[in-house]
């Protein structure tokens, strides 16, 4: 049972435009959500997080939105840059001390 | 500042052979994790250790064993490797509180022939 879903395996966006990556979850106990970025042959690196007490968190070009009623979160990257080309994973947990469950990832390609 | 260190980075095994993946973190984190990454499957949790002396199964524990040797080290053992265990393995440790983020190692690519 996939508790965290990323339904778009890939996304292509032009440089300078907005990239929107989506993630859905089914477990209502999840209250902490994170986005990770992964380049080939490297470990995933933390990008941004949000707790369920918020509906938006912003860090530079990256903003995460959380819609608890829809059990949906999204990552917005504005403006997109070629260096943003990577696989993006969303992850969720019940609290910051419990195990993280990851989605299957979305491969973002930012074209010139 | 090493963070999470995994060894080996690459390994080729024959079916039935055993091996241990080593992981160490220097961030004084309580919890540690082993994930595997397969195409189209994302990162799946194999085992985790919430604190020194405890270990728990994740989503895909079959065929694996783990040892939390001390607070720093968390090893993953394949007793009798199978081709289905060909994967990239990631060790991670997690900060409690704050952003609660996982810090990952660089990964270990394992091929079982």
Contacts between the chains, C-beta under 8 A, distances in Angstrom:
chain1	res1	chain2	res2	distance
A	6	B	42	7.6
A	9	B	40	7.4
A	32	B	100	5.8
A	34	B	99	7.6
A	34	B	100	7.5
A	34	B	101	6.2
A	34	B	102	7.6
A	36	B	102	7.8
A	41	B	106	7.9
A	41	B	107	7.5
A	42	B	106	6.2
A	42	B	107	7.3
A	43	B	4	7.5
A	43	B	90	5.7
A	43	B	92	7.8
A	43	B	104	3.5
A	43	B	105	5.4
A	43	B	106	5.0
A	43	B	107	5.5
A	44	B	43	7.2
A	44	B	90	7.2
A	44	B	102	7.8
A	44	B	104	5.0
A	45	B	104	7.2
A	46	B	99	7.1
A	46	B	101	4.1
A	46	B	102	7.1
A	46	B	103	7.4
A	49	B	99	5.0
A	49	B	100	6.9
A	49	B	101	6.5
A	89	B	42	6.3
A	89	B	43	6.3
A	91	B	43	7.9
A	91	B	102	7.7
A	93	B	100	7.2
A	95	B	100	7.8
A	96	B	94	7.8
A	96	B	95	7.7
A	96	B	96	6.1
A	96	B	97	5.7
A	96	B	98	7.3
A	96	B	99	7.7
A	96	B	100	2.9
A	97	B	30	7.9
A	97	B	31	6.9
A	97	B	50	7.1
A	97	B	94	7.7
A	97	B	96	4.9
A	97	B	97	7.8
A	97	B	100	7.3
A	98	B	50	7.8
A	99	B	33	6.9
A	99	B	45	5.9
A	99	B	48	5.3
A	99	B	56	7.9
A	99	B	58	6.6
A	100	B	33	7.5
A	100	B	45	7.6
A	100	B	94	7.4
A	100	B	102	5.8
A	101	B	45	7.2
A	101	B	59	8.0
A	102	B	35	7.5
A	102	B	42	5.0
A	102	B	43	4.0
A	102	B	44	7.5
A	102	B	45	7.9
A	103	B	42	5.6
A	104	B	40	6.3
A	104	B	41	6.3
A	104	B	42	3.7
A	105	B	42	5.2
A	105	B	43	7.9
